[in-house]
Every structure is written in C-alpha cells, then in structure tokens.
Amino acid sequence: MKAARFSESFAKKGFAKKRAIKLIEDQIKVKWHGALALGEFDPEMMPGVKEYGEAFLSTSKLEDLKKKTFECIKINEIKSFWLKVNRAGNHEYNSMDVARTVGKFVETKGHEAKSSGTIVSIDIQQNDAVIYVPKKGLGGLPMGTFGKVGFIWDGTYKSQVALLKMASRGYRPTVLAFGEGNPLLGNVIHIPFDDVEYDANHALRGMKGPILKAFMYKVAKELKVPFVGTGEVIGSSITDNPKLLYRIEEFSELRPVRPIGFLNMNDVRRDARKLGLNVEETQKNWKQFNVRELESEWISLEMDTHLQKAKKIIKNPAKSNKAGKREK
C-alpha cells in the first residue's frame, strides 16, 4: 500500500479543498488518513503529490509505533534515521514524546538517530498511524484543477518534461501523440504519422521539419480547448527558432503555450534524466522560410488529406486509426 501527501491541495480551504479531493478520488481509489492518501496506486508520476512512500500501518499506541517504525527502517535498509512526527487528535503524548521514545527504541536495534539521516515520517491521526519513508513527488496541483487543455507530444524528452510541468500545475491534458512511444500521462489520442512523414520526405530540402510541425499545430487546433501546450524550448536549436516557430503559428493559426519555453536546456535535461529519459538529440536541418513558402509546400504535398483523417480521429478517438505502416 502506498501513502501520498497532496500538501498544496490541502493548504486550500472550503470549496477549493473539496474540489481538490474530488479530483484525486476521480483518478484513484483512496482511503484518507488526514492529508495522506492511502491505496494501491502509483504516486510517482501523479501531479499534486508532494511526497510518497510505502505505507506501514499502525495504531497510535507507542508500543505499536515503536515496532512498526523499526519494521519500516529495517525493510528500507536504513542505517541512520531521523523521525518526523505529525500528530492530530487527543493523546497522552505530544510529537516530541513520540520522536524521543520511538527513536530510542530503534537505536537499541542498532540504527543511529541523527539529523542528517534518512527521514522517516510518522503520521498519527487519533487512533491510527502511518509510517513511511518519503520520496519527492511531482508536486503542484491535482490534474484537472484548472480544466482541460491540449498538448502536442512529438516523442522527444522535451515533450515529456513539458507535459509533466503542465499537468502538475493542475491542467488535464488531452495529448495528441505523433510518432512512436507513449506520453507519461493524460488522455492520449494517437495520430497516425507514418504516412505523413512519408509524404513530407518529398518536401524541398530543409522543409520537412516545418511541414511536420505545421501538421501537428493544425491538428491540435481541432481540439477546441482553451490552449495547447508544446515541448519547445525557445532558441535551443534551429527547430525552436522563435522566428520560424512564429511563421508556423501564423500559417496554422495556432498560438501554443510552452511550459518549458524559456528554461535553461541543462535544467530540462536534468529533469528528463530524473525520469529515466534519453536526452540525446538528432540534429535536424531546417531552412529559413516564410509563410508563403510553407503554404506552397503544404499544398504541393497535399497535406490537407492527412489533416482531414486526423480530424476524424479527434472527433471519434475510440476509433483511432490502427492502420499499418506504408511500404517504403
């Protein structure tokens, strides 16, 4: 069983707090222990989770707390520890008493208590307690707090990082997935991309990338949501050149939001590595172009045919196109 703390959600009051709780319960089946959510779910990639860990359940009696805390420390193979106690309810002890009594007991079992040790959380709510070793979660707000938005996912590590950033600020993304792989979260609609890439290969030198990007933008426009996010980092490469992106926006009539648009690329790569993603990039050759040239290539390659197919998929995602790859 997992324990997850949604601290930012529970810092709110009244209706906002009730809405946050409902959003969490819509996503996972949980039992509440104060501000802790308990259940069989994966909190690691869940927006809104500040910290999480494997839950060890106990009563609020000191003897039970000593035994369960030692069990938690032993199973997690912790040599040195530091107890963090959160308590609510009527008890014959306070939080300091718990930390002191339980800490001394664990030390008699060969483990050292020191402030630089691994934190072990003891959360006591009246007659029950939960002990866990907290790991850092995504933080932010529960997904859906601020409603539905769109997201263009192109399979790059930048898209994965940007998607998580957007979701952790309370948005519920409908993700248009172009190409291979799977987004980490969201309501995913896979857009067949093999035939689009095949035809884009016939574009003038340096125009394949802009055509594919324009296709993604035009498809995303059909979502009819307040805004659409992308994983572009402005100025990080020729493909994220602000002037060229602006021309694609003008042609596709879509102004996307870029959650990581102005972050340092080292920070983006660091976040990607934390997710276990490969941060290697293939260099893409884009030429300088204007809107008229982009429109001419679009018409020449008959890209509207692919766009119409994608529109049908968005209108009826349940019948997502599963056709095989075109023979090359």
HUDANOR-V817659 format. One record per residue. N is the residue number from 0. RES is the residue in three letters. SS is DSSP state (H for helix, E for strand, C for the rest). PHI is phi in degrees with one decimal (999 if undefined). D_FIRST is the distance of its C-alpha to the first C-alpha in Angstrom with 1 decimal. Layout:
{{N,RES,SS,PHI,D_FIRST} {N,RES,SS,PHI,D_FIRST}}
//
This chain:
{{0,MET,C,999,0.0} {1,LYS,E,-101.7,3.8} {2,ALA,E,-119.3,6.9} {3,ALA,E,-135.4,10.1} {4,ARG,E,-107.5,13.6} {5,PHE,C,-103.9,16.3} {6,SER,H,-64.0,19.2} {7,GLU,H,-65.7,22.1} {8,SER,H,-66.8,21.3} {9,PHE,H,-84.6,21.2} {10,ALA,C,-76.1,24.4} {11,LYS,C,-80.0,26.2} {12,LYS,C,-131.1,27.7} {13,GLY,H,60.3,28.8} {14,PHE,H,-60.1,28.8} {15,ALA,H,-60.8,27.3} {16,LYS,H,-68.0,24.2} {17,LYS,H,-62.6,23.9} {18,ARG,H,-65.6,24.4} {19,ALA,H,-61.9,21.7} {20,ILE,H,-62.6,19.2} {21,LYS,H,-63.3,20.5} {22,LEU,H,-62.3,20.3} {23,ILE,H,-66.4,16.6} {24,GLU,H,-69.1,16.1} {25,ASP,H,-71.4,18.5} {26,GLN,H,-90.5,16.4} {27,ILE,C,-139.9,12.8} {28,LYS,C,-89.3,11.7} {29,VAL,C,-132.4,10.2} {30,LYS,E,-117.8,10.7} {31,TRP,E,-89.1,12.7} {32,HIS,E,-128.3,12.9} {33,GLY,C,65.0,16.2} {34,ALA,C,-90.0,15.9} {35,LEU,E,-92.4,12.1} {36,ALA,E,-101.2,10.2} {37,LEU,E,-114.2,6.7} {38,GLY,E,168.5,5.4} {39,GLU,C,-95.6,5.2} {40,PHE,C,-149.2,7.8} {41,ASP,C,-104.7,9.7} {42,PRO,C,-84.2,10.9} {43,GLU,C,-59.9,13.4} {44,MET,C,-107.4,16.2} {45,MET,C,-101.8,15.6} {46,PRO,C,-58.1,18.7} {47,GLY,C,99.9,18.4} {48,VAL,C,-83.3,15.5} {49,LYS,C,-80.0,17.1} {50,GLU,E,-150.3,14.4} {51,TYR,E,-154.6,10.8} {52,GLY,E,-177.7,8.8} {53,GLU,E,-71.0,6.1} {54,ALA,C,-89.7,5.6} {55,PHE,E,-113.4,8.0} {56,LEU,E,-91.2,9.2} {57,SER,E,-150.1,13.0} {58,THR,E,-82.8,16.2} {59,SER,C,-88.6,18.5} {60,LYS,C,-71.7,21.0} {61,LEU,H,-58.1,22.1} {62,GLU,H,-62.2,22.1} {63,ASP,H,-68.3,18.4} {64,LEU,H,-63.0,17.6} {65,LYS,H,-62.1,19.7} {66,LYS,H,-66.6,18.1} {67,LYS,H,-71.0,14.4} {68,THR,H,-66.3,15.6} {69,PHE,H,-62.6,17.6} {70,GLU,H,-61.5,14.9} {71,CYS,H,-61.4,12.8} {72,ILE,H,-66.4,16.2} {73,LYS,H,-67.2,17.2} {74,ILE,H,-64.5,14.3} {75,ASN,C,-83.3,14.6} {76,GLU,C,54.3,18.4} {77,ILE,C,-95.0,19.6} {78,LYS,C,-88.5,23.3} {79,SER,E,-117.0,24.1} {80,PHE,E,-138.2,21.8} {81,TRP,E,-142.7,22.4} {82,LEU,E,-87.4,20.6} {83,LYS,E,-118.5,20.1} {84,VAL,E,-109.5,19.9} {85,ASN,E,-120.0,19.5} {86,ARG,E,-133.0,20.8} {87,ALA,E,-142.2,21.8} {88,GLY,C,124.8,23.6} {89,ASN,C,-99.0,26.3} {90,HIS,C,-138.4,26.0} {91,GLU,C,-85.1,28.6} {92,TYR,C,-136.5,27.4} {93,ASN,C,-112.3,26.8} {94,SER,H,-62.9,24.4} {95,MET,H,-64.2,27.0} {96,ASP,H,-61.5,27.2} {97,VAL,H,-63.2,23.4} {98,ALA,H,-60.7,23.6} {99,ARG,H,-69.9,26.8} {100,THR,H,-67.3,26.0} {101,VAL,H,-67.7,22.6} {102,GLY,H,-60.3,24.0} {103,LYS,H,-62.7,27.0} {104,PHE,H,-64.0,25.1} {105,VAL,H,-65.5,23.0} {106,GLU,H,-63.8,26.3} {107,THR,C,-68.2,27.8} {108,LYS,C,-94.8,25.3} {109,GLY,C,97.5,26.8} {110,HIS,C,-112.0,24.8} {111,GLU,E,-98.3,26.7} {112,ALA,E,-95.5,26.0} {113,LYS,C,-154.4,27.6} {114,SER,C,-62.7,27.3} {115,SER,C,-90.1,27.0} {116,GLY,C,-76.8,24.1} {117,THR,E,-67.5,20.4} {118,ILE,E,-73.5,19.0} {119,VAL,E,-121.9,16.3} {120,SER,E,-92.4,15.3} {121,ILE,E,-119.4,15.4} {122,ASP,E,-109.6,15.1} {123,ILE,E,-108.6,16.9} {124,GLN,E,-124.9,17.6} {125,GLN,C,52.9,20.3} {126,ASN,C,-93.5,19.0} {127,ASP,E,-119.4,15.3} {128,ALA,E,-145.5,13.7} {129,VAL,E,-127.2,10.7} {130,ILE,E,-114.5,11.4} {131,TYR,E,-158.7,10.5} {132,VAL,C,-98.6,12.8} {133,PRO,C,-71.7,13.6} {134,LYS,E,-113.8,14.6} {135,LYS,E,-74.3,17.1} {136,GLY,C,-97.4,16.3} {137,LEU,C,-71.0,19.1} {138,GLY,C,76.0,20.0} {139,GLY,C,81.1,22.5} {140,LEU,E,-116.1,22.1} {141,PRO,C,-59.7,20.1} {142,MET,C,-62.2,21.7} {143,GLY,C,106.4,24.5} {144,THR,C,-56.2,25.5} {145,PHE,C,-108.8,29.0} {146,GLY,C,91.4,29.3} {147,LYS,E,-91.6,29.9} {148,VAL,E,-139.4,31.7} {149,GLY,E,-109.0,32.7} {150,PHE,E,-150.6,32.0} {151,ILE,E,-95.4,34.1} {152,TRP,E,-110.9,32.1} {153,ASP,C,-109.2,34.4} {154,GLY,C,89.6,32.1} {155,THR,C,-85.3,32.8} {156,TYR,H,-65.0,30.4} {157,LYS,H,-64.7,32.0} {158,SER,H,-64.6,30.9} {159,GLN,H,-63.1,27.2} {160,VAL,H,-63.8,27.4} {161,ALA,H,-64.3,29.4} {162,LEU,H,-61.9,27.1} {163,LEU,H,-66.4,24.1} {164,LYS,H,-60.4,26.5} {165,MET,H,-66.6,27.6} {166,ALA,H,-64.5,24.3} {167,SER,C,-74.2,23.0} {168,ARG,E,-98.2,26.0} {169,GLY,C,98.8,25.1} {170,TYR,C,-96.6,26.8} {171,ARG,E,-105.0,25.7} {172,PRO,E,-82.6,27.6} {173,THR,E,-91.7,29.3} {174,VAL,E,-98.5,29.6} {175,LEU,E,-90.3,32.7} {176,ALA,E,-96.6,32.0} {177,PHE,E,-105.5,35.2} {178,GLY,C,89.3,35.4} {179,GLU,C,-84.1,32.9} {180,GLY,C,93.9,29.2} {181,ASN,C,-137.0,26.4} {182,PRO,C,-63.4,25.5} {183,LEU,C,-73.5,22.0} {184,LEU,C,-160.8,21.5} {185,GLY,C,97.6,23.7} {186,ASN,E,-82.9,25.6} {187,VAL,E,-96.1,27.5} {188,ILE,E,-118.1,31.0} {189,HIS,E,-82.6,32.4} {190,ILE,E,-101.6,36.1} {191,PRO,C,-55.1,38.2} {192,PHE,C,-124.1,39.8} {193,ASP,H,-61.5,41.7} {194,ASP,H,-66.8,44.8} {195,VAL,H,-64.3,44.7} {196,GLU,H,-64.3,44.6} {197,TYR,H,-59.0,47.3} {198,ASP,H,-70.7,49.7} {199,ALA,H,-66.6,48.9} {200,ASN,C,-62.3,50.0} {201,HIS,C,-91.2,53.5} {202,ALA,C,-72.0,53.5} {203,LEU,C,-59.0,56.0} {204,ARG,C,-53.8,55.0} {205,GLY,C,84.8,52.4} {206,MET,C,-108.0,51.6} {207,LYS,H,-61.6,48.8} {208,GLY,H,-58.5,46.1} {209,PRO,H,-58.3,47.4} {210,ILE,H,-64.1,47.8} {211,LEU,H,-64.6,44.2} {212,LYS,H,-64.3,43.0} {213,ALA,H,-63.5,45.3} {214,PHE,H,-63.3,43.9} {215,MET,H,-59.7,40.4} {216,TYR,H,-63.3,41.6} {217,LYS,H,-65.5,43.7} {218,VAL,H,-65.7,40.9} {219,ALA,H,-62.0,38.5} {220,LYS,H,-60.8,41.3} {221,GLU,C,-76.3,40.8} {222,LEU,C,-70.2,37.4} {223,LYS,C,58.2,39.0} {224,VAL,C,-116.0,36.4} {225,PRO,C,-55.4,37.2} {226,PHE,C,-159.2,36.8} {227,VAL,E,-122.7,35.7} {228,GLY,E,-100.1,34.1} {229,THR,E,-138.9,34.8} {230,GLY,C,-101.3,33.9} {231,GLU,C,-76.5,37.4} {232,VAL,C,-115.1,38.2} {233,ILE,C,-56.4,41.8} {234,GLY,C,79.4,44.3} {235,SER,C,-77.2,42.0} {236,SER,C,-161.2,44.0} {237,ILE,H,-62.1,46.9} {238,THR,H,-75.2,44.5} {239,ASP,H,-111.5,43.2} {240,ASN,C,-65.9,46.7} {241,PRO,H,-58.4,46.9} {242,LYS,H,-66.9,50.3} {243,LEU,H,-70.4,49.4} {244,LEU,H,-63.1,46.1} {245,TYR,H,-62.1,48.2} {246,ARG,H,-68.6,50.6} {247,ILE,H,-68.5,47.8} {248,GLU,H,-61.9,46.5} {249,GLU,H,-63.8,50.1} {250,PHE,H,-68.0,50.6} {251,SER,H,-86.8,47.3} {252,GLU,C,60.7,47.5} {253,LEU,C,-135.1,44.0} {254,ARG,C,-110.5,43.0} {255,PRO,C,-75.9,39.4} {256,VAL,E,-98.3,37.2} {257,ARG,E,-119.5,36.1} {258,PRO,C,-58.0,32.9} {259,ILE,C,-116.6,33.7} {260,GLY,C,-53.1,37.4} {261,PHE,C,-119.8,38.7} {262,LEU,C,-79.5,36.2} {263,ASN,C,-71.1,37.4} {264,MET,H,-61.8,36.7} {265,ASN,H,-63.4,35.5} {266,ASP,H,-69.0,32.7} {267,VAL,H,-65.1,31.8} {268,ARG,H,-64.7,31.8} {269,ARG,H,-61.5,29.6} {270,ASP,H,-63.4,27.0} {271,ALA,H,-66.9,27.3} {272,ARG,H,-64.3,26.9} {273,LYS,H,-61.3,23.7} {274,LEU,C,-86.9,22.5} {275,GLY,C,77.8,23.9} {276,LEU,C,-94.9,26.9} {277,ASN,C,-78.2,30.4} {278,VAL,C,-102.9,32.8} {279,GLU,C,-74.7,36.0} {280,GLU,C,-125.1,38.3} {281,THR,C,-94.6,41.3} {282,GLN,C,-71.1,44.4} {283,LYS,C,-110.3,45.6} {284,ASN,C,-99.7,49.3} {285,TRP,C,-105.9,50.0} {286,LYS,C,-96.4,53.5} {287,GLN,C,-73.2,54.7} {288,PHE,C,-146.7,55.2} {289,ASN,C,-114.4,56.1} {290,VAL,H,-62.2,54.9} {291,ARG,H,-64.5,58.0} {292,GLU,H,-66.0,57.3} {293,LEU,H,-64.0,53.7} {294,GLU,H,-64.1,54.9} {295,SER,H,-63.1,57.6} {296,GLU,H,-65.0,55.2} {297,TRP,H,-58.4,52.8} {298,ILE,H,-66.5,55.7} {299,SER,H,-60.3,57.0} {300,LEU,C,-88.0,53.8} {301,GLU,C,54.0,53.4} {302,MET,H,-70.2,49.8} {303,ASP,H,-61.9,50.0} {304,THR,H,-62.3,49.6} {305,HIS,H,-67.2,46.1} {306,LEU,H,-63.5,45.4} {307,GLN,H,-64.2,46.2} {308,LYS,H,-64.7,43.9} {309,ALA,H,-65.1,41.0} {310,LYS,H,-61.7,41.9} {311,LYS,H,-64.1,41.6} {312,ILE,H,-66.3,38.1} {313,ILE,H,-65.3,37.0} {314,LYS,H,-69.2,38.6} {315,ASN,C,-138.9,36.8} {316,PRO,H,-59.5,33.6} {317,ALA,H,-62.9,32.7} {318,LYS,H,-102.5,35.8} {319,SER,C,-55.4,35.0} {320,ASN,C,-61.1,37.7} {321,LYS,C,-117.7,36.7} {322,ALA,C,-64.8,40.1} {323,GLY,C,-72.3,40.6} {324,LYS,C,-74.4,42.0} {325,ARG,C,-71.0,45.7} {326,GLU,C,-69.2,47.9} {327,LYS,C,-106.8,49.3}}
//
